[in-house]
Structure formats: C-alpha cells, structure tokens
Amino acid sequence: MSPKNPNELEDIEIQLLLEGVYRYYGFDFRNYAMASLKRRIWNTIRAEKLTSVSGLQEKVLHDSACMERFLLGLSVNVTAMFRDPSFYIAFRNKAVPLLRTYPFIRIWHAGCSTGEEVYSMAILLFEEGLYHRCRIYATDMNEAVLRKAKAGIFSLHLMQEYTQLYLRAGGKESFSKYYTAGYDGAIFHSFLKENLIFSPHNLVTDASFNEFNVILCRNVLIYFNKELQDQVHKLLYGSLKIFGVLGLGKQETLIGSPYEDFYDELAAQEKLYRRVE
Ligand SMILES: C[S@@+](CC[C@H](N)C(=O)[O-])C[C@H]1O[C@@H](n2cnc3c(N)ncnc32)[C@H](O)[C@@H]1O
C-alpha cells in the first residue's frame, strides 16, 4: 500500500469523532469552522494525555465525564460586561427609542456564555426605564456556563475593568450600585435577575422557541462555517418579529447571508440591524 497523507487521515478522524459525538450525544459540531475546531480538539487530546483524534473519540464515546470536558474545551466562552462599549452606545441611541414604543419587550441573548452580556443589557434597560417591561431569555448550549450566568456572581478583580467599560458604554450611575462585594466576588443585585430566564438552547440543533423584539447573538457565528452561519441566520430571522432588532458581534455580518435584504442597518459599524421584511 502506498503511503497516504497524514493530514487527510486527521480530517477523516475528526469527521468520525464529530459524527459520533452528534449521533451519541446530540451535539452537532460538524459545521463549525475547522481551523479553530482543530486547535481545540488537539488541546483536549493533550489535556486528556492522549495522542490521536481516534483516541479521543474512543474516550469521549465511552466516558461521559470526558464528553463534558470535551464540550467545555470546544466552546469558547470568552465574554465581558459591556464588551465593545460602542455597541451599547449604538443600542442606547438607535434601538432604545424604538423599544420605547412597545408595551412589552421580549429579548433573546443567543449564546450568552456566563451571562456578563445579559446583566449588562439588564443594567442598560434599567437605566433607560424599560427593564420592567422586558423579559430577557438567555440561552447557551453549554449548561455549565449557564449555571454561572444564573448565579450572577463575577470575579471582584474584574470590576475595575468592567467599570471602565460601563462608563465607555454610556453608563449613567456609579457601577458599584449594581453589585455587592462578597467573599465570593461581585454579587449582582437580585432586582436585575427579576426578568431574566436562563435556559439551554442549541442554535444548531434546536428550533425557534418564541418571537422576539430583540435578538443578540454576538461572537457566536464566528465559530461556524458559512453553511451553518446561513442556517442560524434563518433561525434568527424566523425568531425575530417584523421591525425587531438584531445585534451581532464585531467580526460578524449579515452581508452575504441569504437574509441580508430583509434587514436595514441601524448602526452598520456596530452590527446592529432591524428586520424590515
Ligand atoms: C465567545 S462566547 C460569546 C458570549 C457573548 N455572546 C459575548 O459576545 O460576549 C460564544 C458562546 O457561544 C456558545 N455556543 C457555541 N455554539 C453554540 C450553539 N450551537 N448553540 C448555542 N450556543 C453556542 C458557546 O458555548 C459560548 O458560550
């Protein structure tokens, strides 16, 4: 037999691993962007003290604790309060005036990670006098991060950085009024949690579960290939009410998606759009 290309073998092994994970556990990573996926798979292989993708496949399929670690290793949970403050300024200036005209506002944070973005939005809406009219659904495929989000306790040493981001995002108060410093960290006040609902939802395999006035799906699509991005755009479009607002991450776009023409730009730089069709 003539020697074959090891890269080709690795690609086959990765496809088999992802197929097995999907068929056995229901998590579908088959259309995630390959370069970052490969890097993360190899990080997990090393952390598990294995030497090949097939070795990881065997362990993941026979050991559900390893599957949990695999899942954590694959999902990039990097987030921050008031991440990209200019987005929040645009949201205050362009989206909030529209939302004022609604008696009740339903918001979906898709891929909310540990919840920093969700509490940021709750604070913004509170300061704009709209929070009592809102219900915010915050979802992620990863239940471990959702547990953290639900607790609403963040590391105290981050508060200085978050205070700066809050001010740059147009924050109107003293940021420390929103949390109490405890031994465990900065505990966000329970009034901010009143209208939040955290729940698991997978953007790839789960259907729409409501109709929303606002959908924020920031820094999630970047991990998907084009086919999967288009599939998720379909889900987001179908979950957004006519004239609803869509917010994407800085490095993401609607341009080139089949849904591009169904939205107007509210703040193109900030990836803030409004459904018009
Ligand atoms: C980089 S974080 C972004 C968090 C937050 N939206 C932000 O912008 O700061 C990406 C999140 O997307 C989630 N994610 C990845 N694939 C997903 C999927 N198929 N369904 C739902 N969430 C997913 C990950 O678990 C992770 O928490």
The ligand as an ORCA input file, in Angstrom:
! r2SCAN-3c Opt
* xyz 0 1
  C     -17.418     33.730     22.685
  S     -18.864     33.300     23.563
  C     -19.833     34.778     23.306
  C     -20.550     35.212     24.564
  C     -21.305     36.537     24.454
  N     -22.370     36.461     23.485
  C     -20.368     37.680     24.113
  O     -20.410     38.164     22.981
  O     -19.588     38.087     24.969
  C     -19.617     32.102     22.495
  C     -20.711     31.267     23.153
  O     -21.428     30.580     22.136
  C     -21.827     29.341     22.666
  N     -22.149     28.435     21.548
  C     -21.323     27.858     20.648
  N     -22.010     27.059     19.826
  C     -23.318     27.148     20.206
  C     -24.513     26.545     19.747
  N     -24.510     25.684     18.751
  N     -25.673     26.863     20.358
  C     -25.691     27.738     21.395
  N     -24.588     28.323     21.892
  C     -23.412     28.035     21.299
  C     -20.620     28.880     23.486
  O     -20.994     27.896     24.436
  C     -20.165     30.202     24.102
  O     -20.699     30.381     25.385
*
